[in-house]
Structures are given as C-alpha cells and as structure tokens.
Amino acid sequence: MQLLPPKPWHRTISLDYAAVLKGPITCQLDNQKRVTLDTGDVLVQRGTIHAWINHTKEWTRMLFVVEGAYDTVSFHGLRHSEASF
C-alpha cells in the first residue's frame, strides 16, 4: 500500500464536526499543536487552519458534518475569505 503525503493546510468557513469511525488520525494545527484522535473520538472546529495526518499504514475512516458559518472570524485582521489559506 502506498502512503499518501499529508493533505495540504486548509481552512473552511464552517463549523466542522469530525468523527473518527476507524482510527487513529492526527489533526495538526498551524501553531504546530497536534491532537491524535482514535476510533470514537470527535473533533469540533471552526475556521482553524489545519492538516490531517495518518501516521499508520492502515486506512482511517471519518465522518464529517460541515455546517456553513458566517465569514466573521478574523485572521490577522482579515476575514477568512480574504486570508491566503
């Protein structure tokens, strides 16, 4: 099985619920903090810059619920839609 490189950094203008159906997986934030999730864990985030990383050779299965949010959170004085991520 070929392992894929980590997804690029991204951010959504939404409220995201990420449930791990089969883990583990790591969510890395732009401040270099990492949160490792396993089967049954749920992560809730809104507008954070992040990347998903699977450090194993096994598949990780996740369920995402994405709820649209207003573009009101600022990032270094910019709205999310104006920032480069």
N, C-alpha and C positions, 0 to 999 in steps of 0.2 A: 504494500500500500504506500503510495506517495503522500507525504505530508505536505500540506499547503502552507505557505508563509502566513504570518498573522495578517488579518484584514487591516486595511489602512485605517488610520484615525478617522473618526467620523462623529457627527453630532446631528441630532434630529430636533426639529422644533415640535416636540411632542412629549407627552407623558408616557413612558415606556415601562411595561411590566415584562420582565424576562424570567420565565420559569424553566428550570433545568429538569427535563424529563429523564435524561440519562447523562451522567456527568463523568468526570469533572470538566470544568472550564474556568478560565481566569479572565476577569474584566480588568483591564489596566486603564487608569485614568491619566489625564495629561500631566498631573502632578507626580507621576511615577508610582502612585499607590496602586497596589494590586489587591483584588478581592477574588479568592478562589471559591467557586461555588461547586456544589455536588448535587446529586440526584435529590429532588425535593426542595431545593433552595429557590428563593425568588428574590430578584433584584428590581428595585423601582428607581428610576432615574428620570430627570427632566433636564434636557438640554446639556448634559455633560459631554465633554469631549472624551471619547473612549475607544478602545480596541478590544476585540475578543481574541483570546489566545488559547489554543488547545495544546497542552504540553505532552499529550499522550499519543499513542498510535491508534487509539480507539475512537470511534465516532462519538460525538456529543450531540444529543438531541435536545432542542429547546423549543419552547412555545413563547411567542412574543405577542403581546397585546399592545397596540400603539394607539393612543388617543391624541387627536390633534390638540395643540395648545396655542395660545396667543403668542406672538413674537414680542414678548415684553421683557424677557430676561436679558440683561446687558452683559457683554463680554468686552472688557477693556473699553467701555464707553460706547460699544456698538451693539446694535440688535443682532440676534443670532443670524438673521438672514443677510446681514451685512458683513459678518466675520468670514474669514477665509476657510473655515472648516465646514 
